[in-house]
Amino acid sequence: MAKTQLGARVDEDVAELAKKRAADLGLSIGDYLARLVQDDASGLRARAVDAAARFLTEHQGLFDEAEDAQRTPRGARAA
């Protein structure tokens, strides 16, 4: 597949973040951006966010219980 060069202006912090993330994934900036666009266009990102939201909704009670248990002083539950 032929490659086309694109140019875009972004804030320096966004550019640095993109470079670091691409490096973390072992990708070039171009390949990293291509992956982001493909994931977005395919709906993969939206499906992942929806799945995470459903998971949190379904299991919110467990998270709340775990947080409450961490806040309860030791021995407070002893009867």
PyMOL commands that set and color helices and strands:
alter all, ss='L'
color gray80, all
select helices_A, chain A and resi 12-25+29-42+44-71
alter helices_A, ss='H'
color red, helices_A
deselect
rebuild
show_as cartoon
